Amino acid sequence: MRRILYLTILIAIVSAVSGYSQNNQTKTFVFDGYVLTQDSLPLEGAFLINYRNSKIVACDHSGYFKMVVEAGDSLMVNHVSMAPKVVSVTPTYLQKARIFVNYRTYMINPITSYDEEKLKSNVDQSMDQLNKDIKEQILVDPTKRTGNDNTYDEDIQNPGATIIRFTPNISKKDKKD
């Protein structure tokens, strides 16, 4: 009778230990599907990063991915033009996963531009000032057609300018034509 009792207890312990070890083994499965934009377009080159083991899988041209994961894993979907998204995995035995990601929003500093009238006004002011400066520095009689007018002054503040004007020589032959 004792033997039967010991044998029963031994069988119960062995079955309990094997059941415990089976429950504690991590269950892995294949997680696959598609990464899509908000508009349901496939996202080529998106990366899925497993937080648990840091394994990375890239999507192909159709947005398809396939990786081995464990129950409870979390994946981050990352793409340069999309906002990162964290996804918890679920078995995809019957239907492929569809992960939709949002576009990334970039903050761009404002650009200040002037209207066309303001720019034209600035150019006109600059041209008026330039013409005024030219008239002040070049003291040449505008009626003169030729000559070498040198307004150079030894004073450092008014160096002057040298203007050489040429009058084309017209021959008598050119005048007849």
Contacts in CASP RR format, 6 or more apart in sequence:
PFRMAT RR
TARGET T0000
AUTHOR 0000-0000-0000
METHOD contacts of the structure
MODEL  1
MRRILYLTILIAIVSAVSGYSQNNQTKTFVFDGYVLTQDSLPLEGAFLIN
YRNSKIVACDHSGYFKMVVEAGDSLMVNHVSMAPKVVSVTPTYLQKARIF
VNYRTYMINPITSYDEEKLKSNVDQSMDQLNKDIKEQILVDPTKRTGNDN
TYDEDIQNPGATIIRFTPNISKKDKKD
26 70 0 8 1.000
26 71 0 8 1.000
27 70 0 8 1.000
27 71 0 8 1.000
28 68 0 8 1.000
28 69 0 8 1.000
28 70 0 8 1.000
29 68 0 8 1.000
29 69 0 8 1.000
29 70 0 8 1.000
29 71 0 8 1.000
29 91 0 8 1.000
29 93 0 8 1.000
30 66 0 8 1.000
30 67 0 8 1.000
30 68 0 8 1.000
30 69 0 8 1.000
30 92 0 8 1.000
31 66 0 8 1.000
31 67 0 8 1.000
31 68 0 8 1.000
31 69 0 8 1.000
31 73 0 8 1.000
31 75 0 8 1.000
31 89 0 8 1.000
31 90 0 8 1.000
31 91 0 8 1.000
31 92 0 8 1.000
31 97 0 8 1.000
32 64 0 8 1.000
32 65 0 8 1.000
32 66 0 8 1.000
32 67 0 8 1.000
32 92 0 8 1.000
32 96 0 8 1.000
32 97 0 8 1.000
33 64 0 8 1.000
33 65 0 8 1.000
33 66 0 8 1.000
33 92 0 8 1.000
33 96 0 8 1.000
33 97 0 8 1.000
33 98 0 8 1.000
33 99 0 8 1.000
34 42 0 8 1.000
34 59 0 8 1.000
34 62 0 8 1.000
34 63 0 8 1.000
34 64 0 8 1.000
34 65 0 8 1.000
34 96 0 8 1.000
34 97 0 8 1.000
34 98 0 8 1.000
34 99 0 8 1.000
35 42 0 8 1.000
35 43 0 8 1.000
35 46 0 8 1.000
35 48 0 8 1.000
35 59 0 8 1.000
35 63 0 8 1.000
35 65 0 8 1.000
35 77 0 8 1.000
35 79 0 8 1.000
35 99 0 8 1.000
35 101 0 8 1.000
36 42 0 8 1.000
36 43 0 8 1.000
36 63 0 8 1.000
36 98 0 8 1.000
36 99 0 8 1.000
36 100 0 8 1.000
36 101 0 8 1.000
37 43 0 8 1.000
37 82 0 8 1.000
37 100 0 8 1.000
37 101 0 8 1.000
37 103 0 8 1.000
38 100 0 8 1.000
38 101 0 8 1.000
38 102 0 8 1.000
38 103 0 8 1.000
40 100 0 8 1.000
42 59 0 8 1.000
42 61 0 8 1.000
42 62 0 8 1.000
42 63 0 8 1.000
42 64 0 8 1.000
43 59 0 8 1.000
43 63 0 8 1.000
43 79 0 8 1.000
43 82 0 8 1.000
43 101 0 8 1.000
44 59 0 8 1.000
44 60 0 8 1.000
44 61 0 8 1.000
44 62 0 8 1.000
44 63 0 8 1.000
45 58 0 8 1.000
45 59 0 8 1.000
45 60 0 8 1.000
45 63 0 8 1.000
45 79 0 8 1.000
46 58 0 8 1.000
46 59 0 8 1.000
46 63 0 8 1.000
46 65 0 8 1.000
46 77 0 8 1.000
46 78 0 8 1.000
46 79 0 8 1.000
46 82 0 8 1.000
46 101 0 8 1.000
47 56 0 8 1.000
47 57 0 8 1.000
47 58 0 8 1.000
47 59 0 8 1.000
47 77 0 8 1.000
47 78 0 8 1.000
47 79 0 8 1.000
48 56 0 8 1.000
48 57 0 8 1.000
48 58 0 8 1.000
48 59 0 8 1.000
48 65 0 8 1.000
48 67 0 8 1.000
48 75 0 8 1.000
48 76 0 8 1.000
48 77 0 8 1.000
48 78 0 8 1.000
49 55 0 8 1.000
49 56 0 8 1.000
49 75 0 8 1.000
49 76 0 8 1.000
49 78 0 8 1.000
50 56 0 8 1.000
50 67 0 8 1.000
50 69 0 8 1.000
50 73 0 8 1.000
50 74 0 8 1.000
50 75 0 8 1.000
51 73 0 8 1.000
51 74 0 8 1.000
51 75 0 8 1.000
51 76 0 8 1.000
52 70 0 8 1.000
52 73 0 8 1.000
52 74 0 8 1.000
55 67 0 8 1.000
57 65 0 8 1.000
57 66 0 8 1.000
57 67 0 8 1.000
58 65 0 8 1.000
59 65 0 8 1.000
67 75 0 8 1.000
69 75 0 8 1.000
69 89 0 8 1.000
71 89 0 8 1.000
72 88 0 8 1.000
72 89 0 8 1.000
73 88 0 8 1.000
73 89 0 8 1.000
74 86 0 8 1.000
74 87 0 8 1.000
74 88 0 8 1.000
74 89 0 8 1.000
75 86 0 8 1.000
75 87 0 8 1.000
75 88 0 8 1.000
75 89 0 8 1.000
76 84 0 8 1.000
76 85 0 8 1.000
76 86 0 8 1.000
76 87 0 8 1.000
77 84 0 8 1.000
77 85 0 8 1.000
77 86 0 8 1.000
77 87 0 8 1.000
77 99 0 8 1.000
77 101 0 8 1.000
78 84 0 8 1.000
79 101 0 8 1.000
80 104 0 8 1.000
81 103 0 8 1.000
81 104 0 8 1.000
82 101 0 8 1.000
82 102 0 8 1.000
82 103 0 8 1.000
82 104 0 8 1.000
83 101 0 8 1.000
83 102 0 8 1.000
83 103 0 8 1.000
83 104 0 8 1.000
83 105 0 8 1.000
85 99 0 8 1.000
85 101 0 8 1.000
85 102 0 8 1.000
87 97 0 8 1.000
87 99 0 8 1.000
90 97 0 8 1.000
114 122 0 8 1.000
137 151 0 8 1.000
137 158 0 8 1.000
137 160 0 8 1.000
137 161 0 8 1.000
138 149 0 8 1.000
138 151 0 8 1.000
138 160 0 8 1.000
138 161 0 8 1.000
138 163 0 8 1.000
139 149 0 8 1.000
139 151 0 8 1.000
140 149 0 8 1.000
140 151 0 8 1.000
140 163 0 8 1.000
144 165 0 8 1.000
145 165 0 8 1.000
145 167 0 8 1.000
146 165 0 8 1.000
146 166 0 8 1.000
146 167 0 8 1.000
147 164 0 8 1.000
147 165 0 8 1.000
148 162 0 8 1.000
148 163 0 8 1.000
148 164 0 8 1.000
149 162 0 8 1.000
149 163 0 8 1.000
150 162 0 8 1.000
151 160 0 8 1.000
151 161 0 8 1.000
151 162 0 8 1.000
152 159 0 8 1.000
152 160 0 8 1.000
152 161 0 8 1.000
152 162 0 8 1.000
153 159 0 8 1.000
153 160 0 8 1.000
END
